[in-house]
Amino acid sequence: MAELPALIQDLALILIVAGIVTLLFKKLKQPLVLGYIVAGFLVSPHMPYTTSVVDMSNIHLWADIGVMFLLFSLGLDFSFKKILKMGASPIISVISIIFTMVLLGIIVGHSFGWSRMDCIFLGGMLAMSSTTIIYKAFDDLGLRQQQFAGLVMSVLILEDILAIVMMVMLSAIASGSNPDGGQMLGSVIKIGFFLVLWLVVGIFAIPLFLKRVRKLINSEVLLIVSLGLCCAMAVFSTKVGFSSAFGAFIMGSILAETIEAERIEKLVEPVKNLFGAIFFVSVGMLVDPQILVDYALPIFVLVMTIIIGQATFGSISFMLGGESLKSAMRCGFSMAQIGEFSFIIASLGLSLGVIGDFLYPVVVAVSVITTFLTPYMIRLATPAYNALEPHLPSRIIKIMNHLSMSHPNSTEKSKWKRLLMQMGVNTVIYSILSTAVVVLMLTFFHPFVVHLTHDRWYGHAITGFTTIIIIAPFLRAMVMKKNHSEEFKALWKESNRNRLPLIFTILFRMLIAVNFVFYVIRYLTNFGPAIMITIGCIAVILIILSRSIKRRSILLERLFINNLRSRDIEAQVHGKKKPLYEGKLLDRDIHIADFDVPFNSMWMGSTLKQLNLGRKYGVHVSSIMRGGMRINIPDGDYIIFPGDKLQAIGSDEQLTKFRNALETEVLGEDLELEKREMLLRQFIIDKSCPFVGKTLEESGIRSRYSCMVVGMEEGKENLSSVGPKHRFEEGDIIWIVGEKEALDKLMLASN
């Protein structure tokens, strides 16, 4: 008999142990992520008293897939559009957190006498909180809908992006050279280039593709297509120097703007849960008791550094971003752990041979311990705030209130600032798109055309003309967009002094457009600089004046905007338009969150008036999403159905009480479910049957015996229906459905 592959054996062991341990943790009302870590330790090679996995490499591979799918789901749930809506607050917070935690890591490393490189890399590791772990902890604790959780996830995504810049800097330091501004700027430009390119091209192409094939897609096909796109972006991301998980998040953000987003999220959830569980189990496998013993003091100090550092400096960083003290503390306490990017930075140091071999297992141990403590730190934030707030001096409270009220989003920007910001963003986006097109055309299309034309001059001309025609809508939009905006017109009319600077902004953007044409001509021809500049200027002027290019430019932009807002547009078409006040209200703690009504909810069939949610929990239901429809501002007569998505407004505390009630007030399990299975039986009425001469209603088959007559045989293909006034006669053959006990009772009565 053939032996099972090691992967199947390991998977069976992991899932069985994880299932048993998580059941125990669920019983103890502890977060599931902790159960997975304990299960990982139990099946690890470091645990001699239990069966351990055979092939760790396979498990690590599955764990990497788990991280990828977790970040993909995060992208579906929390897209870049949400991060942009938060303004500068996450940027201020993330820069402050990284700076302070790197500094703390270096100080702690020096205190133990570790080498300079060990200290620098340690600082980088301590600065990177785990997106995956915090996302799972929020999910387990039911906090994902709360307002502070959104800000934490924004900061974590920005941390993951800045981690790439940090790795470039660390590599430069490890090679013996100090990272100069050029290296850092190049790394930032590379990140920005690919981010904008992926998001713009993805939002333009993928919703269009899904729209075209919607009639062919069922749930199975949609799941395969979504996971395929996720994996494809993960591969592409690694090819250009980013992590696979980051690529998966980007694809999730792109799909989050499609109409199918909610459906994809539900389909992907079981896959995410499976591979996510394996990832957290693999984290538990990294626990080595011997390392804990040998480096107990450094591990303890590092754990306390992360906990105290994030709880203190993290909270201050969030306050600098404009959060209130309570919200800032909840955010800071949530960040108190390290995870996957810390491992990547440690692996980089080992591969470069600049850090000690001891540092990686120490960081792993610190990560596991802080991961285990994460749910408790999140829960500790509110009691810590309640204990701290009464003891704060009134002067400190005034300063904190001033910080929280002076949120960056609320400042009024000048017309010039708004106009220049809009022009700058447009110029960057269209420049990136034009650059991508030029690179693709000159790298792939040009060699192909040259080969077909045997390197004749017209082969180069075809490439140049085609390239300029393709990028023409982008160049026109770069030069002309925002020239007719309200800000531009207002500044033009406001003062004659504004006109020269406004003309300069147009000429500057024209110069950038000419440079693109100039580069294409220079690459393909041997013309002199004067001729190339002249051709470039003429081409850009013709592009600006061309009506057909103007129509193409407007059409492409409208298509992109429609794809970006496809979910909102679909909502409006089907009456699902979100309330105008969706988002933040005046009270910063009050916000809107979505809740799914369980299929076994005790609320089903009840009206909003009967449930009296406002009086019980202090929340207000602003919308009910049912199927493909949205019911806005429902009145008290609306009935709740299983599977409804309720959009409720309230504070974090009120929404938490509401969620707990929604999840706990469910129908109990029927312990006699199998006994109460419905059976179908044939029943022949003979002369001794008490039903002879009686109508169906008089027989009491339904009222007395709890059975139902399905129909009567009359020699036809289908059974004949039996009405309540039908009178039974001898020889009638009827079909009755009911529980076994009820049918037996009926049979006994008829004999």
Secondary structure, 3 states (H helix, E strand, C coil): CCCCCHHHHHHHHHHHHHHHHHHHHHHCCCCHHHHHHHHHHHCCCCCCCCCCCCCHHHHHHHHHHHHHHHHHHHHHHCCHHHHHHCCCHHHHHHHHHHHHHHHHHHHHHHHCCCCHHHHHHHHHHHCCCCHHHHHHHHHHHCCCCCHHHHHHHHHHHHHHHHHHHHHHHHHHHHCCCCCCHHHHHHHHHHHHHHHHHHHHHHHHHHHHHHHHCHHHCCHHHHHHHHHHHHHHHHHHHHHCCCCHHHHHHHHHHHHCCCCCHHHHHHHHHHHHHHHHHHHHHHHHHCCCHHHHHHCHHHHHHHHHHHHHHHHHHHHHHHHHCCCCHHHHHHHHHHCCCCCHHHHHHHHHHHHHCCCCCCHHHHHHHHHHHHHHHHHHHHHHHHHHHHHHHHHCCHHHHHHHHHHHHCCHHHCCCCHHHHHHHHHHHHHHHHHHHHHHHHHHHHHHHHHHHHHHCCCCHHHHHHHHHHHHHHHHHHHHHHHHCCCCCHHHHHHHHHCHHHHHHHHHHHHHHHHHHHHHHHHHHHHHCCCCHHHHHHHHHHHHHHHHHCHHHHHHHHHHHHHHHHHHCHHHHHHHHCCCCCCCCCCCCCCCCEEEEEEECCCCECCCCCEHHHHCHHHHHCCEEEEEEECCEEEECCCCCCECCCCCEEEEEEEHHHHHHHHHHHHHCECCCCCCCCCCCEEEEEEECCCCCCCCCCEHHHHCCCCCCCCEEEEEECCCCCCECCCCCCECCCCCEEEEEEEHHHHHHHHHHHC
